[in-house]
């Protein structure tokens, strides 16, 4: 390990040097004098639990926030940005978890927004813009159609559009905040190759992630923050998973939080499917093609497949967000055809959506209000909300889920990503849902919060809920699920028991074998 104050000589002059940077928000100290050095051409991973200070430093480097003390140098020159525009002018590009795309515009329009090719009279050269964007995507081997409207794309493709937008500029320092949170293994490989090409040009890359396996695949060095301070800097090739986990959560908790070397080793005892609580028989609509599925009570059933395969659309159809054109869906033998989300909730179906901030929470509202939203009639009398029972249930949910917040009146927007996700889960815990639908349930949460969410999922199954989950994290599916169904073009083409899947690599191989033959030409 390289200590936080190490004076070891570096092979080249740093591109970025952060020394003793401090930041306070009222009575909360977010950064307590952090240090970070990024070299030209280096991919430098930045790790830490939610609330460790990673996002605060990123916002300082991007000009969104100022810092209270310490120094920042880029290319050996002092840097202090009063706005994002100043940061971009210095060559800093940031891709946040929360995307900044214009969904009503095409991919090409977004990639070249603000730098569109124009005639000398100011008219847009649309054909040139499209050609320029498509050439860039082709050069990066990224399967995006430059003509596609961003708002029509699945979340993962919107995320890749955001990354491409940053890569197209004159970038000296590229900061990626959870870039693979909703990508499949194949898309990760494409992204990693794009990152390596950027680094080969001498660009420094700060790579923020909670997926520790990625650190060893893409980074040269790693810096860990804990409680707003440096917990260590490591040469990736000279460290290991347990050492990083110990730095992230502290040595006293490392044994509890360290991921297993093989996710299958840490898997729960498989549950034999009981009577089917949920059935899909030949269900078709605008995205599904004769989908068949059975989900047993107490079963955790995974949906695996490529982005755009129809996994999310299966959950949306069950929840009443997409109408069923043909076929039958049933819950406990009663038809789900023609239901809407309100009816689904009343029938005991709960959905934890992929994009928690847009689809799962009201960010300006308190934790208490978010937790009670799905059951307002239960807490109301003659149209008036009864605060005491609502507050009591919120306090119980906060304690049970381990939500870290001052109190139930805290606005959800002020919580870390992991704690926001716990609130989304908490909305559906009372009463226990008959079917719990999970779409990428651990996107953007740290290693500690991830294990806590796994505990919530297992507890729901143990209480009798049928759990149907979509995840692009294949080790997660192997670790949690009793069975996994592979989805291709809106149809479930294969269902395998966990005993048939020895590892995430084997599951990835099954997904590839399930694709239409022309995709393997």
N, C-alpha and C positions, 0 to 999 in steps of 0.2 A: 504494500500500500504506500502511496505517496501522501504524506501528511498535508493537512490544510495549509500550513505555513512553509511547505518545503521549498528549499532553495536549490534543488537539484537542477543542473543545467538542462535546458530544453534544446532539442535538435535544431530548431529554427526559431526566429523571432515570433512571438505570439501575434495572432490576428486580433484576438480579443483578450483583454486582461481586466478582470473585475477584482478589486481589492477592498475589503472592509466595507462593503455596501450595506447600509442600514435603511430600514423602512418601518415606520410606525403608522398605524391607523387608530387614532385616538388612544385608548388604553391598551391596544393590542400591538405587540411587536411582531411584525411579520418576518423581518430579516434582521439578524443580530451581528452583522459584519461578515458577510459571506465572500468567499473568494472563488474565482473560476478563471481558468486559462484555456483558450481554444486556439489550436494551431492551424495554419493554412492547410487545407486538404485533409483535415482530421474530422472524423465523425465522433463527436463527444457526447456520450449518453449522460443525461441528467435525471437522477432518480430521487425518490423520496415519497413518503406517504402523502395523502391529501392533506393540505395545510402545512406542509413542510417549508414552503416558500418558493417553490419552483415557478408557479404562475406569477407571483409578484415580481421576481427577477425578470421573467420574460416581458411583462408589461413595462418594466423600466427600460429594458433594452429596445423595446419597440416604440418608446415615446408616449405610451398611454398614461404612465405615471412617472412622477419624478422620484428621486431618492433623497433621503435625509442626510446621508453622509457616505464617505468612502469615495473611491475613484473608479472610473471606467475609461479604458483606452481601446481604440480600434486602430489597428495599424500603427501603434506607437504614439498616437495622438489622443489627447483628452477628448472625451465625448460625453455630452449631456444633452438629451433630446427633450425639447419642449413640446413636441408633437409627433404623431406617427409620420407625417410628411418629412420631417427632419431625419428621422430614423431611416426611412426609405432612401433618402438622398445619400445617406452614408453607406448604403448597400446592405442594410439589414432587412430581411424579409421573414415574416412570421406567418405560419399556418396554425391557427388556433383550432381547438376542438369545435368551437362554435363558428360555423362557416360564415363568410361574408360575401357570398355570391348573390347576384341579381337573378332570381329564379325565372323572371319573365324574359330573360335574354338567353341566347344560345351559348354553347360552350365556347365557341370562337369569340363571341362578343365579350364574354367574361374574361377570357385569357388576355385580351388586348384592350381591356377597358382603361380608358385614359391615355392610351398610346396607339389609337387606331390609325391606320394609313389613310391619308386624306389627299385630295387634289389641292392645288394652290388656291382654289376658291373655297376650301373648307369642306367640300363634299366627301362623304365617306366612300372609300374604295372597297366595297363589300366583297367583291370577288378576290381581291388581294388579301383582305383580312382573313377570309375563309381558307385560302391556300396557305397562308403563313401559319395559321393555327394548326391545320391538318398536317403540314410538314413537320412541325415541332412534335406533335403527338406521335407521328410515325417514327421519327428519329428516336424518341424515347421508348418505343415499343409499348405504348399505352393504348389500350383498346377503347378509345372514346371517339364518338362521332362528333366532329366539330360543329355540325349543323344541329345537333340535338338541343332541345330546350332544357335548361338546367333543372327547372321545376318538375320535369317529367322523369328525371333520373332517380334510380334508387340512391339511398343515402351514401353508400360506398363510392359510387361514381361521382356524386357531388363532392365528396371528400377528395377524390383524386383530381377533380377539376381545380379545386382550391390549391392543391399542391403544385399542379402544373402552372397555375397562374403565378405563383411565387417563383418557380424555376425559370420562367420566361424573362424575368427582369435582369438588370445588371446587379447580380447578387454577390456580395462578399461574405456575408454571414447569413446562413439559412437556419431558422429555428422551426422545428417541427414538433407540435404538441399533440401527442397521441395519434400519429398519422395512420396507424394500421388498426385502429380500434374497431372498425367494421369491415375489414378486408379479409378475404380468404387467403389461404396459403399461396395460391398461384398469383394473386394480385400483390401480395406482400413481396414475392420474388421480383415482380416487375418494378415495384416501387423501390426496393433495395438497389436494384441495378441502376435506376435513375439517380438515386442518391450517390451511388459510387461514381457515376459519370460526373456529377456536379462536384464532388470532392476532388476528383482527378484534375479538375480545372483550377484547383487551389482554393476553392470555397471552403470555409469552415462551417461545419454543421453541428448544431446543438439538437440532440435527439431526445425528447422527453417521452418516457413510456412507463407503463406499469407492467408490461409483459417482459419479464426478466430474460426469457429465452431469446428475445430479439437482441438484447444487449450483446450477446456473444456472437450473433450473426452479422451485425452491422457496425459496431463501434470499435474505435481504437483505444479510447480511455473512457472512464466513468467517474463522475462526481456525484456524491450522495449528500443531500440535505436532510437534516432532521431537526425539527423545532426551530427553523429559521437559522440554523448554523451548519457549517460544514461537518459532515460525519466521516469524510475521507475521499480521497481521489485514488483511483486504481488504474493500472494498465490492464486492459481487458484480458489479454492473453495470459496474465499472471495471477488472475483471481478466479473465484468460483462462485456458484450460486449461493452457498451458505454464507460466505463472507459478505456478499452484497446484502443478503437479507438481514444479517446481523447489523450492518451499518444502517439499513433503512429503518428497522423497528427497534434497534437496541439489542445488545447481547442477551439481556434477560428474557426477551420475548422471541428470540430467533428460532429456538427449537420448536415453538408452537406454530410459527408462521412460515417456516421454510417449505417450499414446494417439494413434493416427492420427485425423485429423479425420473420416475416414470409415472404419469398420472394414473395408470391402471393400478399401481401399487397402493394408491391412496383412495381408491374407489370404494363407495359404500357397497355393502352386500347387495347383490342384485335382487330385485323384487320380481317374482313371477306375476305376469299380468293376470289380474283378477277379472271379474265381469267388466265388460266395457262400459265405462261411464259416458264416453263420447264416441260417436261413429260418423265417418264420412263414407258414403257409398256413391262412387261415380260423380262426385261434385265437380261441376264446371261453371266457369263464369269468364269474365274478360281476361283473367290471368291463370285460371286453373283449368286442367284438362283431365277430367274423369279421375279425380283424386280419391283414393281409398285410404282410410286410416282408422285404427282402433286404439283408444287410450283407456287403460285400466285405472281404477281407483287406487291411489297410492303409488302409481307408476310415474317415473320421470322418463319422458320419451323425447328424444332429440330429433330435430330436423336439420340435416346437413345438406350442403350443395353449394354451387357457385352463386355469387352475387347475381340477382336477377332470375334465379331459378324458380321462384315462386314460394319460397319458405315463408317470408313475411306475409304474403297474400293469403296463405292458408290460415294464419292466425287472424288476419283481418276478416276473412270470410266467417270464421267461427264466431267472432265477436260482433258480427252484424254490420261491419263497415263496408263490405262488398256483398252485393246480392247474389244469391245462388240462381243460376239460369236453369241448370238441369242437375239431376241427381238429388240425393237426400242427405241431410245432416241431422243428427239426433243427439239429445242429451238425456240420459236415463230413459231412453225409448221414446221421448217426445220430440217432435220435429223442431228443428231450428230454422227451417226455411222461412224466409220473410221477416226474420226478427231484425230489430235495430239495437244499437249498443245499450240503450236504457233497458230493453227487455232482456238482453244478455246478462246484464248486471243483476237484474231481479231474479234471473234463473240460476245465479251462482257462478257466472263466468267472469273472470277478472283478467285484465290485460296490462302487462308492464311493457310499454312500447319502447322501440329502439331509441328514439330521440326524447329523452326524459324531459328536457327543458322546454321543448315545444309542445309535445303531446301528452306528457305525464304529470306536469306540475303547473301551478299558477305562481310564477316566481315572486311576484310582488306580495303575495299573501303569506300568512304565517304558517308554521309547521302544523299548528292545530287545525287551521282552516283547510289545509290541503289534506290532512288525514281524515277529516270528517266529510269532505265533499261528496264521495259516492253514497253516503248514508244520511244526507241531510234530513229526509223525512223521519228517520229514526230519532233524530235529536230535536225534532220540532214539535210544537204543540200549537194548534190554531194559527199556523203560519209563522210562529216566532221560534227562533233558535233557543234551546235550553242550554246555556253555556256550561253549567256545572258538569253534566254527564259527558258533553263533548270534550271539555278540558280534561276530565278524568281519563277518558279513553286515550286522548292524545298523550298524556303523561305516561300511561301504561305502555303504549306503543313505543315511545321514545326510550323507555328503560329496557323493554324487551329486545328492541333492535339495536340498542347501543348507539343511538343517534347522538353525535357530539354537538351540542348547542347549549347556549346559556339557559334557554327555557323554551316552552312551546310557542311563545309569541314571536320568536325570532323569524324574520322573513326567510323564506327558503332560498332566495337568491344569494344570501350571505353564507350558505353552507358549502362545504367542499363537495366535489362530484360524488364521492362515495356516500356521504351522508344524504345528499339529495336522492340517490337511488334507494337508500333505505326508507325514506319517506314514501317513495312511490310504492314500494312493497307494503309499507305499513297501511296504506289506504285499503288494502284488500284482506287484511288479517282478521278482521272481526266483521261478520263471522267468517270462518274458514271457507274459502271458495270451493265449489265443486270441481271446477276446472281452472287452473292457473296457467295463463298463456304468457310466455316470457320471450321477448325479442331482444337478443344481445344483452342479457341482464347484467353483465359486468363490464360493459364498455366504459373506459375512462376511470376505473376505480383502482386503488392501490392494492398491494399484496395483502395487507391486513384486512381491509374492507371486503376484498374479494372472498376471503375465507369466511367472513361473517355472513355474507350474502349466500354463500354455499350452504351455510348452516340454516338460513331461513328457508331455502328451497327444500332441503332435506326434511325440515320440520313440517313444511306444508304437505309433503308426500306422506310423512309418517302420520299426519292427522287425517289422511284419507283423500286429499286432493289429487286429482289427476293433473300432472304437470307436463305441459307441452312446450318445449323451449327450442328457439332458434339460436345458434351460436356459430360464429366464424372461427372461434377458438376451439380447434379440434381436441386438444388435451382436456379442455373443460367438458366436452361431450363425453369423452371416454371416462373421465373421472366421475361424472354425476349420473349418467343415464343408464337405465335398465335396457332400453332398446334405442336404436337410432334408425330413422328412415331417411333415405336419400331422395332428394327432390330434383327433378330435371324437367325443365320446361313446363312447370305447373302440374306435374304428375309425380306421385310417389312410385319410384321404380324398384325399390328394394328396401326391405326392413331387416335389420340384423340385431341379434341379441348381443349383449356385451361380451359374452363368452366367445363370440366369433370375431371380436376386435381386440387384438393384443396390444395395440398402441395407436397413437395418433397418426403415425406414418401409415399403418395398415388402413385406417379409416380414410386417409387422404387417397390411398391407392384405390380403394373401393369407389370413391367419388369419381376419380378419373376414369375408371373402367365403366362407370355407368353413363358416361357422356355419349352422345351420338357418335358413330364411328368417324364421320367426316371431320370432327373436331380433333381427331388424333392423327390426321393424315400427316 
